[in-house]
Amino acid sequence: MKQIAAKALELAMRRGVTYADVRAVESRDRAITTKNGVPGQIGSGESAGVGIRVLADGCWGFASTCDLTNAGLEAAATLAVAIARSGVAAKKHDVALAPEDKFEATWVSPCAIDPFEIPVEQNLALLVAIDEELRREKGVTLAETSLMHERTRQVFASSIGSMIDQTRTTTGAGFAAHSFKNDDIQKRSFPNSFGGQYQLKGYELIHELDLLKHAPRIASEAVALHSADTCPEGTFDLILDSSHLGLQIHESIGHPIELDRVLGSEANYAGMSFLTLDQLNHLRYGSDIVNVVCDARPEHGPGLGTFLYDDEGVPAHGTDIIRNGLFTGYMTSRETAATVGDARSNGTMRAAGWSRLPLIRMTNVSLLPGQQTLEEVFDVDHGIYMETNKSWSIDDKRYNFQFGCEVAWEIRNGKRTRMLKNPLYSGISTEFWNACDAIAGREWWTLWGVPNCGKGQPEQVMGTGHGASPSRFRGIKIGSGSGE
């Protein structure tokens, strides 16, 4: 792949461009699912190709190909340059890139157990066993399980001399129990909804999750929700588990800090942003205990947004987004960094494969652990505790939102009491984070993976990471999604 990347770069530079970079990518994946004991999907795939990005006459051009012959690479390089030069008539100004150093590196993400060495039969046997355990609970009408592995090697080469070879292995797994009764469907998922937990790990993650152990509890809760009281309506202290809080971070912090949305150059799928440039270093985004970072560095954890270099060859950064409640940073690129007064990009450009242009994307956007114990977080006279995302809705500025969860419990004097069904809550992003008055410590902090974040047109689906621990928010509007 290094030879292919170098050849594609040479062909692009021959055409008189001012800058060029190339990503040569090869990937392999495996996906297995079951539904009520029957395999739903058993599939695997492989892909290889090259994406070529150039600057010519002050404009970007991009082309990609899966034809890795010299002729295929030359055709892609020619097309990329032609696209760049075709933009001259419409450009408002020349693209200018923040400076970056030359890097030569090879990095392989930690992977204790190669998932592709585990037989498919063994994968399927585990999922079937979980499925059977879920359906032992009378009242479970649909059991679903899933398991995913992916390995991607990417070689990045640029005209400033960088040659960066990175290999990332990701694993994900989870299950859900559905119960249908009297025209009502209730669902419980583990360890998270929408497929479970995903991390930058090998098969060791499957052992860590210990999925089969948790199946009886999840099945029992799904059925019990039918008999649970409907979540009450009113203003309550709200406690969120870390898995759902990860999605809250994703929607009300992660997307708004994408600088291309702020500048209006990207609005697909998630809209734009309320975080206009004048609010940087001025807006009270959250309470004094709220600290959020955008951190792609391996030391932050095995997140889906972890790497050593982004897709512009910029080293992984740890950037303060919210510091003691104050809004302090965006996610930037080499093109946009100067807009917010930064001398260099903070390394958040990524593409979903060789056939897509890099965009500013969330890496690991995480709420840092707090100082409270779990008991202190739950120390309220009367509150609502919610677990596991079920639904979400947020406006195209990422400001007004409503989220639903699979299950809730009423909290009385710091203790869980009755189970509640169909809970939801709503608010305004900045008001919500300013209401945060307790965050559990490192012991309860988890780096969650969101594998299905969509952005761009054509669509790019990519994984992001979000670290969080259970947290409390005072005076939140809470209700029920059941219509009762």
Kinemage of the C-alpha trace (Angstrom):
@kinemage 1
@onewidth
@group {chain A} dominant
@subgroup {mainchain}
@vectorlist {calphas} color= white
{ca met a 1} P 0.000 0.000 0.000
{ca lys a 2} L 2.923 2.370 0.591
{ca gln a 3} L 4.103 1.904 -2.980
{ca ile a 4} L 0.591 2.546 -4.296
{ca ala a 5} L 0.238 5.701 -2.175
{ca ala a 6} L 3.637 6.988 -3.286
{ca lys a 7} L 2.833 6.338 -6.947
{ca ala a 8} L -0.543 8.099 -6.743
{ca leu a 9} L 1.093 11.089 -5.046
{ca glu a 10} L 3.766 11.296 -7.731
{ca leu a 11} L 1.142 11.243 -10.479
{ca ala a 12} L -0.830 14.042 -8.817
{ca met a 13} L 2.227 16.241 -8.272
{ca arg a 14} L 3.281 15.907 -11.930
{ca arg a 15} L 0.224 17.940 -12.873
{ca gly a 16} L 1.417 21.180 -11.325
{ca val a 17} L -0.669 21.223 -8.144
{ca thr a 18} L 0.349 23.263 -5.095
{ca tyr a 19} L -0.515 20.496 -2.635
{ca ala a 20} L -1.613 16.856 -2.765
{ca asp a 21} L -2.322 14.037 -0.354
{ca val a 22} L -3.263 10.420 -0.905
{ca arg a 23} L -4.972 7.803 1.263
{ca ala a 24} L -4.476 4.190 0.216
{ca val a 25} L -6.913 2.094 2.239
{ca glu a 26} L -7.600 -1.624 2.593
{ca ser a 27} L -10.259 -2.930 4.959
{ca arg a 28} L -11.865 -6.155 6.084
{ca asp a 29} L -15.068 -6.641 8.080
{ca arg a 30} L -17.314 -9.323 9.560
{ca ala a 31} L -20.895 -8.888 10.766
{ca ile a 32} L -23.134 -11.520 12.385
{ca thr a 33} L -26.664 -11.130 13.755
{ca thr a 34} L -29.457 -13.376 15.019
{ca lys a 35} L -33.207 -12.949 15.467
{ca asn a 36} L -35.124 -15.422 17.594
{ca gly a 37} L -32.464 -18.070 17.200
{ca val a 38} L -32.147 -17.713 13.438
{ca pro a 39} L -29.085 -16.128 11.814
{ca gly a 40} L -30.103 -12.761 10.411
{ca gln a 41} L -26.827 -11.910 8.762
{ca ile a 42} L -23.501 -13.657 8.394
{ca gly a 43} L -21.372 -11.548 6.145
{ca ser a 44} L -17.854 -10.394 5.483
{ca gly a 45} L -16.260 -8.058 3.019
{ca glu a 46} L -12.996 -6.637 1.809
{ca ser a 47} L -12.254 -3.347 0.108
{ca ala a 48} L -9.201 -1.559 -1.261
{ca gly a 49} L -8.798 1.755 -3.027
{ca val a 50} L -7.135 5.138 -3.169
{ca gly a 51} L -8.438 8.668 -2.608
{ca ile a 52} L -6.468 11.576 -4.095
{ca arg a 53} L -6.970 15.157 -2.885
{ca val a 54} L -5.255 18.121 -4.539
{ca leu a 55} L -5.065 21.910 -4.400
{ca ala a 56} L -4.777 23.549 -7.819
{ca asp a 57} L -5.415 27.202 -8.651
{ca gly a 58} L -6.569 27.706 -5.067
{ca cys a 59} L -9.359 25.087 -5.240
{ca trp a 60} L -9.832 21.577 -3.912
{ca gly a 61} L -10.210 18.573 -6.169
{ca phe a 62} L -10.821 14.979 -5.150
{ca ala a 63} L -11.134 11.667 -6.971
{ca ser a 64} L -10.926 8.033 -5.946
{ca thr a 65} L -10.480 4.636 -7.554
{ca cys a 66} L -10.409 0.939 -6.770
{ca asp a 67} L -8.283 0.379 -9.896
{ca leu a 68} L -4.834 0.236 -8.337
{ca thr a 69} L -2.943 -0.185 -11.604
{ca asn a 70} L -0.794 2.675 -12.872
{ca ala a 71} L -3.484 3.472 -15.421
{ca gly a 72} L -6.177 3.582 -12.740
{ca leu a 73} L -4.129 5.812 -10.461
{ca glu a 74} L -3.243 8.147 -13.333
{ca ala a 75} L -6.903 8.493 -14.316
{ca ala a 76} L -7.876 9.357 -10.727
{ca ala a 77} L -5.065 11.904 -10.404
{ca thr a 78} L -6.074 13.525 -13.683
{ca leu a 79} L -9.707 13.742 -12.575
{ca ala a 80} L -8.830 15.218 -9.169
{ca val a 81} L -6.811 18.004 -10.799
{ca ala a 82} L -9.516 18.663 -13.404
{ca ile a 83} L -12.147 18.993 -10.662
{ca ala a 84} L -9.954 21.457 -8.753
{ca arg a 85} L -9.382 23.647 -11.806
{ca ser a 86} L -13.056 23.585 -12.735
{ca gly a 87} L -13.820 25.420 -9.494
{ca val a 88} L -11.834 28.537 -10.349
{ca ala a 89} L -14.805 30.403 -11.811
{ca ala a 90} L -16.847 29.956 -8.621
{ca lys a 91} L -14.210 30.424 -5.927
{ca lys a 92} L -14.422 33.377 -3.541
{ca his a 93} L -10.842 33.068 -2.330
{ca asp a 94} L -7.903 30.697 -2.537
{ca val a 95} L -7.822 27.839 -0.032
{ca ala a 96} L -5.032 28.398 2.486
{ca leu a 97} L -3.748 25.614 4.725
{ca ala a 98} L -2.312 25.949 8.209
{ca pro a 99} L 1.308 24.731 8.326
{ca glu a 100} L 2.030 21.147 9.329
{ca asp a 101} L 5.170 19.113 9.861
{ca lys a 102} L 6.342 16.114 7.907
{ca phe a 103} L 5.755 12.800 9.690
{ca glu a 104} L 6.846 9.259 8.989
{ca ala a 105} L 5.186 6.717 11.244
{ca thr a 106} L 3.703 3.245 11.528
{ca trp a 107} L 1.067 2.533 14.156
{ca val a 108} L -1.102 -0.494 14.915
{ca ser a 109} L -3.902 -0.128 17.460
{ca pro a 110} L -3.755 -2.521 20.449
{ca cys a 111} L -5.476 -5.823 19.718
{ca ala a 112} L -4.903 -8.618 22.234
{ca ile a 113} L -7.003 -11.213 20.388
{ca asp a 114} L -7.252 -11.070 16.605
{ca pro a 115} L -11.025 -11.244 15.976
{ca phe a 116} L -10.552 -12.681 12.504
{ca glu a 117} L -8.769 -15.686 14.022
{ca ile a 118} L -11.977 -16.599 15.899
{ca pro a 119} L -14.082 -18.984 13.762
{ca val a 120} L -17.423 -17.703 12.527
{ca glu a 121} L -19.001 -20.816 14.082
{ca gln a 122} L -17.767 -19.713 17.504
{ca asn a 123} L -19.129 -16.204 16.989
{ca leu a 124} L -22.502 -17.581 15.982
{ca ala a 125} L -22.617 -20.059 18.872
{ca leu a 126} L -22.185 -17.217 21.370
{ca leu a 127} L -24.951 -15.152 19.810
{ca val a 128} L -27.330 -18.117 19.663
{ca ala a 129} L -26.682 -18.866 23.349
{ca ile a 130} L -27.497 -15.251 24.267
{ca asp a 131} L -30.599 -15.353 22.076
{ca glu a 132} L -31.808 -18.536 23.784
{ca glu a 133} L -31.229 -17.049 27.226
{ca leu a 134} L -33.271 -13.957 26.347
{ca arg a 135} L -36.192 -16.069 25.118
{ca arg a 136} L -36.271 -18.123 28.296
{ca glu a 137} L -38.125 -15.190 29.808
{ca lys a 138} L -41.810 -15.663 29.140
{ca gly a 139} L -43.061 -12.560 27.390
{ca val a 140} L -39.981 -11.861 25.272
{ca thr a 141} L -41.322 -11.938 21.718
{ca leu a 142} L -38.177 -10.926 19.829
{ca ala a 143} L -34.543 -11.459 20.742
{ca glu a 144} L -31.800 -9.805 18.682
{ca thr a 145} L -28.025 -10.132 18.915
{ca ser a 146} L -25.152 -8.714 16.898
{ca leu a 147} L -21.385 -8.858 16.616
{ca met a 148} L -19.058 -6.841 14.351
{ca his a 149} L -15.333 -6.730 13.595
{ca glu a 150} L -13.449 -4.422 11.270
{ca arg a 151} L -9.782 -3.922 10.461
{ca thr a 152} L -8.611 -1.001 8.340
{ca arg a 153} L -5.113 -0.195 7.187
{ca gln a 154} L -4.556 3.278 5.785
{ca val a 155} L -1.382 4.704 4.271
{ca phe a 156} L -1.336 8.503 4.063
{ca ala a 157} L 1.183 10.258 1.834
{ca ser a 158} L 1.404 13.997 1.225
{ca ser a 159} L 3.421 16.459 -0.792
{ca ile a 160} L 5.070 17.816 2.349
{ca gly a 161} L 6.782 14.432 2.696
{ca ser a 162} L 4.607 12.608 5.211
{ca met a 163} L 4.178 8.830 4.977
{ca ile a 164} L 1.918 7.489 7.733
{ca asp a 165} L 0.815 3.855 7.979
{ca gln a 166} L -1.989 3.159 10.489
{ca thr a 167} L -3.945 -0.024 11.204
{ca arg a 168} L -7.068 0.074 13.391
{ca thr a 169} L -9.118 -2.906 14.624
{ca thr a 170} L -12.603 -2.313 16.008
{ca thr a 171} L -15.049 -4.696 17.661
{ca gly a 172} L -18.667 -4.284 18.692
{ca ala a 173} L -21.396 -6.469 20.167
{ca gly a 174} L -24.698 -6.313 21.978
{ca phe a 175} L -28.236 -7.635 22.227
{ca ala a 176} L -31.831 -6.545 22.770
{ca ala a 177} L -35.014 -8.110 24.137
{ca his a 178} L -38.392 -6.928 22.808
{ca ser a 179} L -41.724 -7.647 24.470
{ca phe a 180} L -45.056 -7.109 22.680
{ca lys a 181} L -48.236 -7.048 24.759
{ca asn a 182} L -51.599 -5.326 24.374
{ca asp a 183} L -50.493 -3.200 21.407
{ca asp a 184} L -47.416 -2.020 23.328
{ca ile a 185} L -43.769 -2.829 22.583
{ca gln a 186} L -41.112 -2.511 25.267
{ca lys a 187} L -37.405 -3.001 24.709
{ca arg a 188} L -34.262 -3.408 26.788
{ca ser a 189} L -30.758 -3.438 25.346
{ca phe a 190} L -27.278 -4.305 26.594
{ca pro a 191} L -24.713 -2.875 26.986
{ca asn a 192} L -26.142 -0.008 24.946
{ca ser a 193} L -28.821 0.458 22.303
{ca phe a 194} L -28.194 0.513 18.543
{ca gly a 195} L -25.927 -2.511 18.490
{ca gly a 196} L -24.234 -2.409 21.879
{ca gln a 197} L -20.711 -1.316 22.756
{ca tyr a 198} L -17.967 -0.632 20.197
{ca gln a 199} L -14.306 0.023 20.912
{ca leu a 200} L -10.879 0.033 19.295
{ca lys a 201} L -10.087 -3.482 20.469
{ca gly a 202} L -9.969 -7.065 19.294
{ca tyr a 203} L -12.026 -10.037 20.468
{ca glu a 204} L -10.986 -9.299 24.052
{ca leu a 205} L -13.860 -6.793 24.142
{ca ile a 206} L -16.351 -9.673 23.756
{ca his a 207} L -14.870 -11.364 26.819
{ca glu a 208} L -14.946 -8.096 28.781
{ca leu a 209} L -18.627 -7.469 28.026
{ca asp a 210} L -19.652 -10.900 29.394
{ca leu a 211} L -22.875 -10.650 27.394
{ca leu a 212} L -24.445 -13.969 28.369
{ca lys a 213} L -24.300 -13.096 32.066
{ca his a 214} L -26.515 -10.037 31.600
{ca ala a 215} L -29.140 -11.617 29.317
{ca pro a 216} L -31.562 -12.802 32.058
{ca arg a 217} L -31.759 -9.360 33.714
{ca ile a 218} L -32.305 -7.529 30.426
{ca ala a 219} L -35.041 -9.962 29.344
{ca ser a 220} L -36.781 -9.659 32.707
{ca glu a 221} L -36.740 -5.848 32.562
{ca ala a 222} L -38.195 -5.795 29.050
{ca val a 223} L -41.199 -7.817 30.204
{ca ala a 224} L -41.536 -5.950 33.507
{ca leu a 225} L -41.855 -2.616 31.703
{ca his a 226} L -45.391 -3.539 30.650
{ca ser a 227} L -46.447 -3.498 34.303
{ca ala a 228} L -44.425 -0.424 35.201
{ca asp a 229} L -45.989 2.964 35.869
{ca thr a 230} L -45.745 5.605 33.172
{ca cys a 231} L -43.016 8.149 33.789
{ca pro a 232} L -44.559 11.160 35.568
{ca glu a 233} L -44.641 14.591 33.966
{ca gly a 234} L -43.047 17.596 35.611
{ca thr a 235} L -39.760 19.182 36.610
{ca phe a 236} L -37.414 16.785 38.376
{ca asp a 237} L -33.769 16.217 39.148
{ca leu a 238} L -32.552 13.929 36.368
{ca ile a 239} L -29.785 11.330 36.623
{ca leu a 240} L -28.488 9.801 33.388
{ca asp a 241} L -26.480 6.612 33.004
{ca ser a 242} L -23.195 6.959 31.138
{ca ser a 243} L -24.298 5.140 27.966
{ca his a 244} L -27.190 7.506 27.293
{ca leu a 245} L -25.148 10.505 28.379
{ca gly a 246} L -22.721 9.584 25.594
{ca leu a 247} L -25.451 10.264 23.042
{ca gln a 248} L -26.420 13.506 24.799
{ca ile a 249} L -22.795 14.621 24.424
{ca his a 250} L -22.777 13.524 20.777
{ca glu a 251} L -25.847 15.549 19.810
{ca ser a 252} L -25.652 18.668 21.996
{ca ile a 253} L -21.863 19.156 22.128
{ca gly a 254} L -20.165 17.000 19.471
{ca his a 255} L -22.020 18.182 16.371
{ca pro a 256} L -22.194 21.887 17.332
{ca ile a 257} L -18.393 22.133 17.709
{ca glu a 258} L -17.703 20.919 14.141
{ca leu a 259} L -16.297 24.144 12.715
{ca asp a 260} L -17.456 23.475 9.151
{ca arg a 261} L -21.052 23.525 10.439
{ca val a 262} L -20.413 26.818 12.220
{ca leu a 263} L -18.972 28.360 9.042
{ca gly a 264} L -21.887 27.122 6.921
{ca ser a 265} L -19.883 24.870 4.620
{ca glu a 266} L -21.621 21.729 5.905
{ca ala a 267} L -25.250 21.252 6.896
{ca asn a 268} L -26.186 17.729 5.813
{ca tyr a 269} L -27.908 15.354 8.264
{ca ala a 270} L -27.164 17.274 11.461
{ca gly a 271} L -27.768 20.862 10.368
{ca met a 272} L -25.536 23.734 11.374
{ca ser a 273} L -24.651 25.077 14.838
{ca phe a 274} L -25.692 27.614 17.460
{ca leu a 275} L -22.019 28.033 18.456
{ca thr a 276} L -21.199 31.125 16.401
{ca leu a 277} L -17.607 32.374 16.434
{ca asp a 278} L -18.342 35.250 18.826
{ca gln a 279} L -19.194 32.740 21.571
{ca leu a 280} L -15.715 31.185 21.710
{ca asn a 281} L -14.178 31.854 25.133
{ca his a 282} L -17.332 33.774 26.147
{ca leu a 283} L -20.268 31.331 26.323
{ca arg a 284} L -21.068 29.599 29.625
{ca tyr a 285} L -21.782 26.238 28.013
{ca gly a 286} L -22.149 24.383 31.303
{ca ser a 287} L -21.755 24.584 35.047
{ca asp a 288} L -18.334 24.934 36.664
{ca ile a 289} L -17.921 21.160 36.994
{ca val a 290} L -18.476 20.467 33.288
{ca asn a 291} L -15.228 19.725 31.443
{ca val a 292} L -15.385 18.284 27.925
{ca val a 293} L -12.492 17.353 25.656
{ca cys a 294} L -12.110 16.257 22.040
{ca asp a 295} L -9.289 13.742 22.300
{ca ala a 296} L -8.113 11.316 19.613
{ca arg a 297} L -4.913 10.325 21.419
{ca pro a 298} L -4.519 6.646 22.345
{ca glu a 299} L -4.005 7.579 26.003
{ca his a 300} L -7.604 8.838 26.130
{ca gly a 301} L -8.787 5.280 25.583
{ca pro a 302} L -9.795 2.714 22.928
{ca gly a 303} L -12.438 4.895 21.318
{ca leu a 304} L -13.824 4.726 17.806
{ca gly a 305} L -12.321 8.201 17.401
{ca thr a 306} L -8.817 7.140 18.472
{ca phe a 307} L -5.859 7.320 16.077
{ca leu a 308} L -2.296 8.617 15.854
{ca tyr a 309} L -2.777 10.968 12.862
{ca asp a 310} L -5.905 12.302 11.179
{ca asp a 311} L -6.588 12.141 7.433
{ca glu a 312} L -4.594 15.312 6.782
{ca gly a 313} L -1.508 13.906 8.482
{ca val a 314} L -2.030 16.018 11.624
{ca pro a 315} L -1.058 14.372 14.933
{ca ala a 316} L -3.891 13.368 17.266
{ca his a 317} L -4.705 16.126 19.728
{ca gly a 318} L -6.421 16.529 23.055
{ca thr a 319} L -8.431 19.769 22.853
{ca asp a 320} L -10.404 21.449 25.632
{ca ile a 321} L -13.926 22.067 24.363
{ca ile a 322} L -15.500 23.130 27.652
{ca arg a 323} L -13.249 24.070 30.560
{ca asn a 324} L -14.945 24.620 33.919
{ca gly a 325} L -18.150 25.405 32.027
{ca leu a 326} L -16.625 27.879 29.551
{ca phe a 327} L -16.767 27.142 25.809
{ca thr a 328} L -13.114 27.084 24.697
{ca gly a 329} L -12.685 25.147 21.457
{ca tyr a 330} L -13.929 23.815 18.126
{ca met a 331} L -12.840 20.859 16.026
{ca thr a 332} L -10.774 22.252 13.157
{ca ser a 333} L -8.960 21.353 9.941
{ca arg a 334} L -5.887 22.788 8.245
{ca glu a 335} L -8.203 24.938 6.147
{ca thr a 336} L -10.390 26.266 8.990
{ca ala a 337} L -7.948 26.602 11.917
{ca ala a 338} L -7.069 30.242 11.173
{ca thr a 339} L -10.757 31.181 11.364
{ca val a 340} L -10.668 30.777 15.138
{ca gly a 341} L -7.152 32.129 15.585
{ca asp a 342} L -5.367 28.787 15.763
{ca ala a 343} L -1.948 28.446 14.182
{ca arg a 344} L -2.528 24.763 13.393
{ca ser a 345} L -5.319 22.240 12.987
{ca asn a 346} L -6.268 20.173 16.038
{ca gly a 347} L -6.491 17.033 13.904
{ca thr a 348} L -10.143 16.065 13.404
{ca met a 349} L -10.319 15.468 9.644
{ca arg a 350} L -11.484 11.955 8.775
{ca ala a 351} L -13.043 10.138 5.834
{ca ala a 352} L -15.229 7.032 5.809
{ca gly a 353} L -13.027 5.040 3.469
{ca trp a 354} L -10.965 5.654 0.370
{ca ser a 355} L -13.875 6.849 -1.766
{ca arg a 356} L -14.815 9.810 0.423
{ca leu a 357} L -13.349 13.269 0.992
{ca pro a 358} L -12.128 13.977 4.567
{ca leu a 359} L -14.463 16.100 6.695
{ca ile a 360} L -14.259 17.526 10.196
{ca arg a 361} L -15.573 14.659 12.333
{ca met a 362} L -15.938 13.949 16.014
{ca thr a 363} L -13.066 11.938 17.455
{ca asn a 364} L -13.634 11.104 21.147
{ca val a 365} L -15.748 13.906 22.615
{ca ser a 366} L -15.885 13.104 26.312
{ca leu a 367} L -17.207 14.514 29.566
{ca leu a 368} L -14.332 14.185 32.011
{ca pro a 369} L -14.997 12.332 35.294
{ca gly a 370} L -16.146 14.351 38.269
{ca gln a 371} L -15.414 14.214 41.973
{ca gln a 372} L -18.612 12.591 43.262
{ca thr a 373} L -19.222 9.011 44.261
{ca leu a 374} L -22.144 7.191 42.684
{ca glu a 375} L -24.011 7.474 45.976
{ca glu a 376} L -23.539 11.237 45.947
{ca val a 377} L -24.847 11.500 42.378
{ca phe a 378} L -28.019 9.679 43.449
{ca asp a 379} L -28.382 11.744 46.633
{ca val a 380} L -31.663 13.519 45.836
{ca asp a 381} L -34.953 13.631 47.717
{ca his a 382} L -37.003 13.000 44.581
{ca gly a 383} L -35.597 12.428 41.114
{ca ile a 384} L -35.726 10.283 37.978
{ca tyr a 385} L -32.913 8.009 36.796
{ca met a 386} L -32.922 7.071 33.095
{ca glu a 387} L -30.968 4.351 31.259
{ca thr a 388} L -30.213 3.490 27.623
{ca asn a 389} L -31.195 5.736 24.733
{ca lys a 390} L -34.401 4.938 22.867
{ca ser a 391} L -35.001 8.027 20.728
{ca trp a 392} L -33.581 11.454 20.033
{ca ser a 393} L -34.623 14.673 18.345
{ca ile a 394} L -32.691 17.941 18.103
{ca asp a 395} L -33.129 21.020 15.932
{ca asp a 396} L -30.825 21.912 13.047
{ca lys a 397} L -28.853 24.339 15.210
{ca arg a 398} L -28.304 21.613 17.868
{ca tyr a 399} L -30.066 23.723 20.507
{ca asn a 400} L -33.551 22.453 21.410
{ca phe a 401} L -33.753 18.718 22.052
{ca gln a 402} L -35.886 15.842 23.317
{ca phe a 403} L -34.545 12.415 24.235
{ca gly a 404} L -36.291 9.206 25.237
{ca cys a 405} L -34.843 6.273 27.178
{ca glu a 406} L -35.748 2.605 27.413
{ca val a 407} L -36.307 2.589 31.162
{ca ala a 408} L -36.327 4.840 34.209
{ca trp a 409} L -36.542 4.500 37.974
{ca glu a 410} L -37.968 6.922 40.473
{ca ile a 411} L -35.407 7.988 43.079
{ca arg a 412} L -36.576 8.643 46.634
{ca asn a 413} L -34.072 9.727 49.281
{ca gly a 414} L -31.173 8.505 47.172
{ca lys a 415} L -32.641 5.044 46.482
{ca arg a 416} L -34.218 3.479 43.402
{ca thr a 417} L -37.879 2.716 43.944
{ca arg a 418} L -40.437 1.993 41.222
{ca met a 419} L -39.631 1.219 37.590
{ca leu a 420} L -41.007 3.706 35.051
{ca lys a 421} L -41.735 3.188 31.358
{ca asn a 422} L -41.523 5.428 28.287
{ca pro a 423} L -39.468 8.198 29.950
{ca leu a 424} L -38.338 11.257 28.054
{ca tyr a 425} L -36.853 14.639 28.854
{ca ser a 426} L -36.342 17.884 26.942
{ca gly a 427} L -34.334 21.060 27.171
{ca ile a 428} L -31.986 23.573 25.605
{ca ser a 429} L -28.364 22.507 25.216
{ca thr a 430} L -26.713 25.270 27.244
{ca glu a 431} L -29.411 25.322 29.928
{ca phe a 432} L -29.128 21.558 30.285
{ca trp a 433} L -25.356 21.517 30.760
{ca asn a 434} L -25.536 24.466 33.156
{ca ala a 435} L -27.934 22.381 35.271
{ca cys a 436} L -25.274 19.688 35.810
{ca asp a 437} L -24.346 19.584 39.498
{ca ala a 438} L -22.849 16.110 40.017
{ca ile a 439} L -20.606 13.871 37.912
{ca ala a 440} L -19.426 10.470 39.119
{ca gly a 441} L -15.699 9.780 39.279
{ca arg a 442} L -13.280 7.805 37.126
{ca glu a 443} L -14.366 4.452 38.574
{ca trp a 444} L -17.744 4.777 36.792
{ca trp a 445} L -16.443 6.415 33.584
{ca thr a 446} L -16.827 4.479 30.309
{ca leu a 447} L -15.685 5.332 26.781
{ca trp a 448} L -18.704 4.425 24.621
{ca gly a 449} L -18.679 3.869 20.879
{ca val a 450} L -21.267 5.339 18.500
{ca pro a 451} L -20.733 3.429 15.222
{ca asn a 452} L -23.364 5.129 13.076
{ca cys a 453} L -22.732 8.881 13.003
{ca gly a 454} L -23.784 10.261 9.621
{ca lys a 455} L -22.474 13.388 7.931
{ca gly a 456} L -21.868 14.761 4.472
{ca gln a 457} L -23.335 14.279 1.041
{ca pro a 458} L -22.667 11.653 -0.227
{ca glu a 459} L -23.272 10.246 3.220
{ca gln a 460} L -20.330 9.192 5.358
{ca val a 461} L -21.117 6.893 8.298
{ca met a 462} L -18.370 6.763 10.887
{ca gly a 463} L -17.670 5.771 14.481
{ca thr a 464} L -17.123 8.262 17.286
{ca gly a 465} L -16.252 7.863 20.954
{ca his a 466} L -17.875 9.481 23.999
{ca gly a 467} L -16.635 9.049 27.542
{ca ala a 468} L -19.004 9.713 30.425
{ca ser a 469} L -19.918 8.667 33.935
{ca pro a 470} L -23.398 8.877 35.525
{ca ser a 471} L -24.334 12.519 36.108
{ca arg a 472} L -27.098 14.592 37.685
{ca phe a 473} L -28.962 17.570 36.252
{ca arg a 474} L -31.212 19.767 38.377
{ca gly a 475} L -34.695 20.916 37.396
{ca ile a 476} L -35.150 19.170 34.054
{ca lys a 477} L -38.476 18.914 32.210
{ca ile a 478} L -39.483 15.245 32.206
{ca gly a 479} L -42.473 13.437 30.767
{ca ser a 480} L -43.676 10.311 28.986
{ca gly a 481} L -43.548 9.272 25.370
{ca ser a 482} L -46.598 7.035 25.721
{ca gly a 483} L -49.233 9.703 25.272
{ca glu a 484} L -50.822 8.768 28.587
